[in-house]
Amino acid sequence: MQRPPEPYDAASYTRRRVLAATVGIGAAAALGGCHASASASDALQVDFGRTAFFPLVKSKIGVGRALDSDKILDSLRYLDEIRPALYDGELRFPDTDWDSMKPYPIEVRDGQVQVRRNSFLATVQSELLRRRIEVMYQLEGAPKQWEDAAKAKAPRKFPRPTDLRAAADAMGTWAKLYDGHPVSWCVWNEPSHNLTGSPDLASIRQMVDIYDAYTGAIGPKGLFGMASFVPVDAHPRRQLGGRSYLETAVDALRKRRRTDPDLPFDYLTMNNYGEDLSDFADGARNALGGDFNTVPLIQAQFGVFRPGEWEKQGGTALEAARSVAALEKALRIPDLQTFTFSGWLPHMIAFKGGTALRTPLFNALKLYARMPDRRTPVRGGLPEGVGAMASGDEHRSSVLVWNESGESRTVQLELADVPPADGGRTELKVYHIDQKHGSPLEHSGSDFGPSETVRLRGHSRKLSKTVTVAGPGLVYVEVGAVSHHPVLDRDGLSATLVRKHTYADRVTGPKGTTTVRGNAYGCYDAVRAIAYLGVEGDEGTGLCGAEYRDLPQTLDTDVRAEFPDHQPASSEALFGIRVDYVLGHGVAKSVLWHGDVLDRRRTKPLPWGRRGATADELVHARELDRARVGHARLALALGAHAPSGWVRSGARAIISFWMDSTGPGSQARFLLG
């Protein structure tokens, strides 16, 4: 294992090693019991009283677009309808005609580098942060003054800068304009158009050199991620001795960090189009091994069609159906923290004249964002090409069905334990997305809404509904007593987010294959201030956290948890909330609020903060006991346990949520504030 990271200090960040953070959240598991059927009409049973592993977490979703057009500024308001966790923007420094590069942000006069903001990036930054959407900038190429224009073409779109140190120093000076907010940076250099034009060691060495130089110069006040990779380069390469490009690149970074342990490595990004993520995520996990457990996987860009075909299929119902099917698969990967759809423009928002058209993918993500975070198992037969997922809680029940085939399919939904009628206000709503509904670039208008709304009366908790899903297309069925959802529509904390922390309990087996122990996950939704944890197996560490400043003296927490019937037997068992108090010089004290699931023989430390296996101070919170935590409210008395001078230092703390080896199928959700 690598040495744990030093605490993060937003006031005085040097080239300190920073490992444990992420820019997205969530995980979800496979649907239980679904299988393909050749018939045109089948029954699907959904019992909303049961919970599947894992929860359905919408804010795992990000959207992205190269920041090349001022239309992006006009489109930002439509993010409110989806509320993604992340906006991923490409900044391509060689392309001086991009709107994000006007006026060009870096100038050299008399040998001196001068940097300046431009209104485009200032607007993007302020609008995203105002919406609590995290920002990730993928830095492509070098500033124009150090760009080798003669080499900057396929297969070397972004060659090594002519003067790496000068280019990095200039980039660092410019990036410090954005130190006031937590920003995630990523050095981009896809192996498909890499530095030498070949998947060789020279290209990898150059890429790691650039990564090292850029991180050192930028000194990020947020996060810094390793360069992007594409699926073909997860395959073994003859030029690399039978190892993949990705494995060889991470090995080179690992070797560099042995000589420079302060080199940040916060996340590993992947870009791919038209591929199943599973094999590539396995390759990335194997490359990281068990010594980078605070480095999550991030799908930084995704398009359901391969390049060339992707552009032609943008804005179609087929793109939406295939995208949701791909998303459902991606949500099964426990250490994939963010899944980002490329093409915010025009694949989700298409401008025609002065009108912004919401495409099928936009509408599908908008509906997905309405689904509660409590995943519900789906059982029964499904026609070929059709998939489904469902979720429900005490406020809303929902089923999303998609059809990738070219023929319409009829599915009978048998719903049980739906929310009870509340004074006659419960409504059944049905939405269709296909060529004639919610697809303005095909055969319909830009308006989109429910195709059917029925007021439900009585006290029956069962409902039967037959729907026909166009080929291709989607159908969304929702039963709810309220239009506003108190969890999905909530805001985050009034405190200021400094950074997020994540942990993936990866272990490497004897054959070199790395897996996530117990399929455990821990993920934090900074948009809504919600932590999600789960452990599918007998043992495994579900862990995540976030650092805030300007925290209140008392922080209210709403907790829902599910445990197996038997008491956990592992010596690492722990369920609780830990607070690491940050003063100007670093983390000064840790306090753990815990229930009756705590084994004092624990040896596994927290990989950030004070790093102990428990904490300096233990507080037994009966609200977190197994018998009470089905739904409990806990007030964290932050001020009462804080070290002297904590408020004067900015009331900063890292809040960590821990569900370690709590038993198979255990899950928890924490709402802060």
C-alpha positions in Angstrom: 0.0 0.0 0.0 1.1 3.5 -0.7 1.6 6.0 2.2 -1.8 7.7 3.0 -2.2 11.2 1.7 -1.5 14.3 3.7 -4.5 16.4 4.7 -5.8 18.8 2.1 -5.3 22.5 2.9 -7.2 24.9 0.7 -5.4 27.9 2.1 -1.9 26.7 1.3 -1.8 23.9 -1.2 1.7 22.9 -2.3 2.7 19.9 -4.4 1.2 17.7 -1.7 0.1 14.2 -2.6 -3.7 14.2 -2.9 -5.3 10.8 -3.6 -8.7 10.4 -2.2 -11.3 12.3 -4.2 -13.8 12.0 -7.0 -16.1 14.1 -9.2 -19.3 12.1 -9.3 -21.2 9.7 -7.3 -23.2 6.6 -7.1 -23.5 3.0 -8.0 -26.3 0.6 -8.9 -26.5 -3.1 -9.4 -28.0 -5.5 -11.9 -31.7 -6.0 -12.0 -32.8 -9.2 -10.3 -34.4 -11.9 -12.4 -34.7 -10.3 -15.8 -34.3 -12.4 -18.9 -35.0 -12.1 -22.6 -38.1 -13.4 -24.1 -39.1 -13.8 -27.8 -42.8 -13.0 -27.2 -44.2 -9.6 -28.1 -46.1 -9.2 -24.8 -44.8 -10.2 -21.3 -45.5 -9.4 -17.7 -43.0 -7.5 -15.6 -43.4 -7.8 -11.8 -42.2 -4.8 -9.7 -42.6 -4.9 -5.9 -41.7 -1.4 -4.6 -41.6 -2.8 -1.0 -38.5 -4.7 -1.8 -35.0 -3.3 -2.2 -32.4 -4.4 -4.7 -28.7 -4.0 -4.3 -27.6 -1.2 -5.1 -29.5 2.1 -4.8 -30.4 3.9 -8.0 -28.4 7.1 -7.9 -29.0 9.7 -10.5 -26.3 12.2 -9.6 -23.7 9.7 -10.8 -24.5 11.3 -14.2 -22.4 13.9 -15.9 -22.7 15.7 -19.2 -19.9 17.1 -21.3 -19.0 19.1 -24.3 -15.9 20.7 -25.9 -16.0 24.3 -24.9 -15.8 25.6 -28.5 -19.1 27.4 -29.0 -20.9 30.3 -27.4 -24.1 28.3 -27.7 -22.9 26.5 -24.6 -23.6 29.6 -22.6 -27.2 29.7 -23.9 -27.7 26.0 -23.0 -26.5 26.1 -19.3 -30.0 27.0 -18.0 -31.3 23.6 -19.3 -29.0 21.8 -16.9 -31.6 22.7 -14.2 -34.0 20.1 -15.6 -31.5 17.3 -15.1 -29.2 18.5 -12.3 -26.1 16.4 -13.2 -23.3 16.0 -10.8 -20.6 17.0 -13.2 -20.0 19.1 -16.3 -16.9 17.9 -18.3 -15.5 20.6 -20.6 -12.6 20.2 -23.0 -10.2 23.1 -23.2 -8.1 22.8 -26.4 -5.3 25.3 -26.1 -4.0 25.0 -29.6 -7.4 26.0 -31.1 -7.4 29.8 -30.8 -10.7 30.1 -32.7 -12.6 28.4 -29.9 -14.8 30.8 -27.9 -13.3 29.5 -24.7 -9.9 30.7 -26.0 -11.1 34.2 -27.0 -9.4 36.4 -26.0 -6.5 33.9 -25.8 -5.8 33.4 -22.1 -2.0 33.2 -22.2 0.3 35.8 -23.7 4.1 36.2 -23.6 5.5 39.7 -23.8 9.2 40.4 -23.5 9.7 36.9 -22.2 7.1 37.3 -19.4 3.9 35.2 -19.2 0.7 37.1 -18.7 -2.7 35.4 -18.1 -6.2 36.7 -18.2 -9.7 35.5 -17.8 -12.3 35.6 -20.5 -16.0 36.2 -20.1 -16.9 32.8 -21.7 -15.1 30.7 -19.0 -16.1 33.1 -16.2 -19.7 32.5 -17.2 -19.4 28.8 -17.5 -17.6 28.6 -14.1 -20.1 30.8 -12.2 -23.2 29.2 -13.7 -22.1 25.7 -12.9 -21.0 26.5 -9.4 -24.2 28.4 -8.7 -26.0 25.2 -9.6 -23.7 23.1 -7.4 -22.5 21.2 -10.5 -18.9 20.2 -10.3 -16.5 21.3 -13.0 -13.9 19.1 -14.7 -11.7 20.7 -17.3 -9.8 18.3 -19.6 -6.7 20.2 -20.7 -5.7 19.3 -24.3 -2.4 20.2 -25.9 -0.1 23.0 -25.0 -0.5 26.8 -25.2 -0.1 28.0 -28.7 3.4 29.5 -28.0 4.7 26.0 -27.3 2.7 24.0 -29.8 4.5 22.2 -32.6 2.0 23.0 -35.4 3.9 20.8 -37.9 3.3 17.7 -35.8 -0.2 18.6 -34.5 -2.2 16.4 -36.8 -3.4 12.8 -36.8 -2.1 10.5 -35.3 -0.3 13.1 -33.2 -3.0 15.7 -32.5 -1.4 17.0 -29.3 2.4 16.4 -29.5 4.8 17.1 -26.8 5.3 20.9 -26.2 8.4 22.4 -27.7 9.4 23.6 -24.2 7.6 21.5 -21.6 8.7 23.5 -18.5 7.7 26.8 -20.1 4.3 25.4 -21.3 3.6 23.9 -17.8 4.5 27.1 -16.0 2.3 29.2 -18.2 -0.6 26.7 -17.8 -0.1 26.8 -14.0 -0.1 30.6 -13.9 -3.4 30.6 -15.9 -5.0 27.8 -13.8 -4.5 29.7 -10.6 -7.1 32.2 -11.8 -9.6 29.6 -10.8 -8.1 28.7 -7.4 -11.2 30.2 -5.6 -13.4 27.2 -6.4 -12.9 23.4 -6.4 -12.1 22.5 -9.9 -11.1 19.1 -11.2 -8.3 19.1 -13.8 -7.4 16.3 -16.2 -4.5 16.1 -18.6 -5.9 14.7 -21.9 -3.9 12.7 -24.3 -5.8 9.8 -25.8 -3.6 6.9 -27.0 -5.6 6.9 -30.2 -4.1 10.3 -31.1 -1.0 10.3 -28.9 2.3 12.0 -28.7 4.4 9.8 -31.0 1.6 8.4 -33.1 2.3 4.8 -31.9 1.3 2.9 -28.7 5.0 2.8 -27.5 7.0 3.5 -24.4 8.2 6.8 -25.8 4.6 8.1 -26.0 3.9 6.9 -22.4 7.0 8.5 -21.0 6.1 11.8 -22.7 2.6 11.6 -21.4 3.7 11.1 -17.8 6.3 13.9 -18.2 3.5 16.3 -19.2 1.2 15.0 -16.4 4.0 15.6 -13.9 4.9 19.0 -15.2 1.3 20.2 -15.4 0.3 19.0 -11.9 3.4 20.6 -10.4 2.7 23.9 -12.0 -1.0 24.0 -11.4 -0.8 22.8 -7.8 -4.6 22.1 -7.9 -6.9 23.4 -5.2 -9.3 20.7 -6.3 -8.5 17.4 -8.0 -6.1 16.2 -10.7 -6.8 13.2 -12.9 -4.7 10.9 -15.1 -5.0 11.2 -18.9 -7.9 9.8 -20.8 -7.8 6.3 -22.3 -9.9 4.6 -25.0 -11.0 0.9 -25.0 -8.7 -0.4 -27.7 -5.8 0.5 -25.6 -6.9 -1.7 -22.7 -5.9 -4.6 -25.0 -2.4 -6.3 -24.8 0.1 -4.6 -27.1 3.0 -6.4 -28.8 5.0 -3.2 -28.7 4.6 -3.1 -24.9 5.6 -6.7 -24.1 2.1 -8.1 -24.0 0.8 -5.4 -21.6 -1.9 -2.9 -22.4 -1.2 0.8 -23.0 -3.2 1.6 -19.9 -1.4 -0.8 -17.6 2.0 0.4 -18.9 1.0 4.1 -18.5 -0.2 3.5 -14.9 3.0 1.6 -14.1 5.0 4.6 -15.4 3.0 6.9 -13.2 3.5 4.5 -10.3 7.2 4.5 -10.8 7.3 8.3 -11.1 5.5 8.6 -7.7 8.1 6.4 -6.0 10.6 9.2 -6.6 8.0 12.0 -6.2 5.3 10.9 -3.6 3.8 14.3 -3.7 2.6 13.8 -7.3 -1.2 14.0 -7.2 -3.4 11.2 -8.6 -7.0 11.8 -7.8 -8.9 9.8 -10.4 -8.5 7.8 -13.7 -10.6 8.9 -16.6 -11.8 6.8 -19.5 -13.3 7.9 -22.8 -15.0 5.5 -25.1 -17.8 5.4 -27.7 -20.0 2.5 -28.6 -18.4 -0.1 -26.3 -19.5 -2.0 -23.3 -17.6 -0.5 -20.3 -17.3 -3.7 -18.4 -14.1 -5.1 -20.0 -12.4 -1.7 -20.1 -13.3 -1.0 -16.4 -11.8 -4.4 -15.5 -8.6 -3.5 -17.4 -8.4 -0.1 -15.6 -9.0 -1.7 -12.2 -6.3 -4.3 -12.9 -3.9 -1.5 -13.9 -4.6 0.4 -10.6 -4.3 -2.7 -8.5 -4.8 -2.5 -4.7 -2.4 0.4 -4.1 -4.6 3.2 -5.6 -7.8 2.5 -3.7 -8.6 6.2 -3.3 -8.5 6.7 -7.1 -12.0 6.2 -8.6 -12.7 5.3 -12.2 -14.5 8.0 -14.2 -16.1 7.6 -17.6 -15.3 11.1 -18.8 -17.0 10.8 -22.2 -19.4 8.3 -23.6 -21.3 8.1 -26.8 -23.4 5.0 -27.6 -22.3 4.9 -31.2 -18.8 4.6 -32.5 -17.1 7.7 -34.0 -18.5 8.5 -37.4 -21.8 6.9 -36.7 -22.2 8.8 -33.4 -22.5 12.1 -35.1 -25.1 10.9 -37.6 -27.3 9.3 -34.9 -27.4 12.3 -32.5 -30.8 13.4 -31.3 -32.6 10.2 -32.2 -34.9 7.9 -30.1 -32.5 5.0 -30.8 -29.6 7.0 -29.2 -31.7 7.5 -26.1 -32.7 3.9 -25.8 -29.2 2.6 -26.3 -27.8 5.2 -23.9 -30.1 4.2 -21.1 -29.3 0.5 -21.7 -25.5 1.4 -21.5 -26.1 3.5 -18.4 -27.9 0.6 -16.6 -24.8 -1.6 -17.3 -22.4 1.1 -16.1 -24.2 1.5 -12.9 -23.3 -2.0 -11.9 -19.6 -1.1 -11.7 -19.0 -0.3 -8.0 -15.8 1.8 -8.4 -17.1 3.8 -11.5 -17.9 7.0 -9.8 -19.1 9.1 -12.7 -20.7 8.3 -16.1 -20.6 11.3 -18.4 -22.6 11.6 -21.6 -20.8 13.5 -24.4 -22.4 15.9 -26.7 -24.4 18.2 -24.4 -24.7 20.1 -27.7 -26.2 18.8 -30.0 -27.0 15.3 -28.7 -29.0 16.6 -25.7 -29.8 20.2 -26.6 -30.0 21.0 -30.4 -30.3 24.7 -31.4 -32.4 25.3 -34.4 -32.5 29.0 -35.1 -33.2 30.6 -31.8 -34.9 27.6 -30.4 -33.3 25.0 -28.0 -34.7 21.6 -28.8 -34.6 18.9 -26.1 -33.7 15.7 -27.8 -34.7 12.1 -26.7 -31.5 11.6 -24.7 -32.1 14.9 -22.8 -35.7 13.8 -22.1 -34.6 10.3 -21.0 -32.1 11.7 -18.5 -34.7 14.2 -17.3 -37.0 11.2 -16.5 -34.2 9.2 -15.0 -33.5 12.1 -12.6 -37.1 11.7 -11.3 -36.5 8.2 -10.1 -36.1 7.6 -6.4 -32.7 6.4 -5.1 -34.1 3.2 -3.6 -33.5 0.5 -6.3 -36.3 -2.0 -6.7 -35.9 -5.5 -8.2 -37.7 -6.2 -11.5 -38.8 -9.8 -12.3 -40.3 -11.5 -15.3 -39.8 -12.0 -18.9 -38.7 -9.2 -21.3 -38.9 -9.3 -25.1 -35.7 -9.2 -27.0 -34.1 -5.8 -27.1 -36.1 -4.5 -24.1 -34.7 -3.6 -20.7 -36.1 -2.1 -17.5 -35.2 -0.6 -14.2 -37.4 0.5 -11.3 -37.1 2.4 -8.0 -39.5 3.5 -5.3 -39.8 5.1 -1.9 -42.6 6.4 0.3 -43.1 9.4 -2.1 -42.8 7.9 -5.6 -42.6 4.7 -7.6 -41.2 4.6 -11.1 -40.4 2.1 -13.9 -38.3 3.0 -16.9 -38.6 0.6 -19.9 -36.5 0.9 -23.1 -36.6 -0.8 -26.4 -33.5 -0.9 -28.6 -35.1 -3.0 -31.3 -36.8 -1.8 -34.5 -40.2 -3.2 -33.5 -42.8 -2.1 -31.0 -43.1 -4.2 -27.9 -46.0 -4.5 -25.4 -45.2 -5.1 -21.8 -47.6 -5.6 -18.9 -46.5 -4.0 -15.7 -47.7 -5.6 -12.4 -46.8 -3.1 -9.7 -47.1 -3.9 -6.0 -46.7 -1.8 -2.8 -47.0 1.5 -4.7 -47.4 4.7 -2.5 -50.8 4.9 -1.0 -53.3 7.5 -2.2 -53.0 10.7 -0.2 -56.3 12.5 -0.1 -56.9 11.6 -3.8 -53.7 13.4 -4.9 -51.9 10.3 -6.1 -51.4 10.3 -9.9 -50.3 7.8 -12.5 -48.2 9.4 -15.2 -46.9 7.8 -18.4 -44.3 9.3 -20.7 -43.3 8.1 -24.1 -40.1 8.9 -25.9 -39.9 7.8 -29.5 -39.9 9.2 -33.0 -43.3 10.8 -32.4 -42.9 11.8 -28.8 -40.1 13.9 -27.4 -37.9 13.7 -30.5 -38.0 17.1 -32.3 -35.3 16.1 -34.8 -37.3 13.2 -36.0 -41.1 13.5 -36.4 -42.4 15.5 -33.5 -42.5 18.9 -32.0 -40.3 20.2 -29.1 -43.0 19.9 -26.4 -42.6 17.0 -24.0 -44.8 15.9 -21.2 -46.9 13.0 -19.9 -49.0 11.2 -22.6 -51.3 10.0 -19.9 -52.2 11.3 -16.4 -54.7 9.5 -14.2 -55.9 10.5 -10.7 -55.8 7.4 -8.5 -58.3 6.9 -5.7 -58.8 4.2 -3.0 -56.3 2.3 -0.9 -55.1 -0.4 -3.2 -51.3 -0.9 -3.2 -51.4 -2.9 -6.4 -51.6 -1.6 -10.0 -51.6 -3.2 -13.4 -50.6 -1.2 -16.5 -50.0 -2.3 -20.1 -47.6 -0.1 -22.1 -46.4 -0.3 -25.7 -42.8 0.7 -26.2 -42.1 1.9 -29.7 -39.1 0.5 -31.6 -36.9 2.2 -30.7 -38.2 4.1 -27.8 -38.7 4.4 -24.0 -41.7 4.4 -21.7 -41.6 5.9 -18.2 -44.3 5.1 -15.7 -44.6 7.0 -12.4 -46.9 6.8 -9.5 -46.6 9.5 -6.9 -48.5 11.4 -4.3 -46.5 14.6 -4.7 -44.8 16.4 -7.7 -42.0 17.7 -5.5 -39.7 15.0 -4.1 -38.1 16.0 -0.8 -34.9 14.0 -1.5 -34.4 14.3 -5.3 -35.2 18.0 -5.4 -33.3 19.0 -2.3 -30.3 21.4 -2.3 -26.9 20.8 -0.9 -25.4 22.3 2.3 -25.1 26.0 2.8 -21.5 25.2 3.7 -18.9 25.4 1.0 -17.6 22.2 -0.6 -13.8 22.0 -0.6 -13.4 18.5 -2.1 -14.8 15.0 -2.1 -13.2 11.8 -1.0 -13.8 8.3 -2.2 -12.6 4.8 -1.6 -12.8 1.6 -3.6 -12.0 -1.6 -1.6 -9.9 -3.2 -4.4 -8.0 -6.4 -3.8 -5.7 -8.2 -6.3 -5.9 -12.0 -6.5 -3.1 -14.5 -7.1 -3.6 -14.2 -10.9 -3.2 -10.5 -11.0 -6.9 -9.8 -11.4 -8.2 -6.9 -9.2 -11.8 -6.9 -7.9 -13.8 -4.8 -5.5 -14.2 -6.7 -2.2 -17.8 -7.5 -1.6 -18.8 -5.2 -4.4 -18.8 -2.4 -1.8 -19.4 1.1 -2.9 -19.3 4.6 -1.2 -20.3 7.6 -3.1 -21.1 11.2 -2.3 -23.6 13.4 -4.1 -22.4 17.0 -3.6 -25.3 18.4 -5.5 -27.8 17.3 -2.9 -25.4 16.5 0.1 -26.2 12.8 0.2 -23.9 9.9 0.9 -24.6 6.4 -0.3 -23.0 3.2 1.0 -23.4 -0.5 0.4 -21.7 -3.9 0.9 -23.0 -6.8 -1.2 -20.8 -9.5 0.4 -20.0 -10.5 3.9 -17.1 -8.2 4.0 -16.1 -5.0 2.2 -15.6 -1.3 2.9 -18.3 1.2 1.7 -16.7 4.5 2.4 -16.9 8.1 1.1 -16.5 11.6 2.4 -16.5 15.3 1.7 -14.7 18.3 3.1 -16.6 21.5 3.8 -15.8 24.9 5.3 -18.2 27.2 7.1 -20.0 24.3 8.7 -22.7 24.9 11.3 -22.3 24.2 15.0 -24.9 21.4 14.7 -25.4 19.4 11.5 -28.7 17.5 11.2 -28.4 14.1 9.5 -31.2 11.9 8.2 -30.2 8.3 8.0 -31.8 5.3 6.3 -30.1 1.9 6.5 -30.8 -1.8 5.8 -28.8 -4.6 7.5 -29.0 -8.4 7.3 -30.7 -10.1 10.2 -27.5 -11.4 11.9 -24.9 -9.3 13.6 -21.7 -8.9 11.5 -18.9 -11.2 12.5 -16.0 -9.3 10.9 -13.4 -7.7 13.2 -13.5 -4.7 10.8 -17.3 -4.1 11.3 -18.2 -0.4 11.6 -21.2 1.7 10.9 -20.9 5.4 11.6 -20.0 9.0 10.7 -16.6 10.3 11.3 -15.6 14.0 11.5 -12.0 15.1 11.0 -11.6 18.7 12.2 -9.3 20.8 10.0 -7.3 23.8 11.4 -4.9 26.0 9.5 -2.0 23.5 10.0 -4.0 20.4 9.0 -6.3 17.9 10.7 -6.3 18.3 14.4 -8.8 15.9 15.8 -11.2 13.1 14.7 -14.5 12.1 16.3 -16.6 9.0 15.3 -20.3 8.9 15.9 -21.2 5.2 15.8 -24.0 2.7 16.6 -23.8 -0.8 18.1 -21.9 -2.0 15.0 -18.4 -1.2 16.0 -15.5 -3.7 16.6 -12.8 -2.1 18.6 -10.3 -4.6 17.2 -10.4 -2.8 13.9 -7.1 -2.3 12.1 -8.2 -0.8 8.7 -7.5 3.0 8.9 -9.3 5.8 7.2 -7.1 6.7 4.2 -7.4 10.4 4.7 -7.6 12.8 7.7 -6.2 11.5 10.9 -6.1 8.0 9.3 -6.9 6.0 12.5 -9.0 2.8 12.4 -11.6 4.4 14.6 -11.1 8.0 15.9 -9.5 10.1 18.7 -12.9 10.4 20.3 -15.8 7.8 20.1 -19.4 8.9 20.6 -22.1 6.2 20.8 -25.1 7.6 18.9 -28.0 5.3 19.7 -29.7 6.6 16.6 -27.2 4.6 14.6 -28.0 1.3 16.4 -29.2 -1.5 14.1 -32.6 -1.6 15.8 -33.3 2.0 15.2 -31.6 3.0 12.0 -34.3 1.9 9.6 -35.0 5.6 9.6 -33.3 7.8 12.1 -32.4 11.5 12.6 -29.1 12.3 14.2 -27.8 15.8 15.2 -24.0 15.9 14.9 -22.8 18.3 17.6 -19.8 19.5 15.6 -19.1 22.6 17.7 -19.3 20.7 21.0 -16.6 18.3 20.0 -14.4 20.6 18.0 -10.9 21.6 19.0 -10.1 25.1 20.1 -10.0 27.6 17.3 -12.0 25.5 14.9 -14.6 28.2 14.1 -11.9 30.9 13.7 -10.1 28.6 11.3 -13.1 28.5 9.0 -15.2 25.7 10.5 -13.7 23.2 8.2 -14.0 19.4 8.5 -13.9 16.2 6.5 -17.1 14.3 7.1 -16.8 10.5 6.3 -19.5 7.9 6.1 -18.5 4.4 6.9 -20.2 1.0 6.3 -17.5 -1.6 6.7 -18.2 -5.3 6.7 -21.7 -4.8 7.9 -23.1 -8.0 6.2 -24.4 -9.0 2.8 -26.8 -6.6 1.2 -26.4 -3.9 3.7 -27.0 -0.3 2.4 -27.3 3.2 3.8 -28.2 6.7 2.8 -27.2 9.8 4.7 -28.8 13.2 4.0 -26.8 16.1 5.4 -28.6 19.3 6.6 
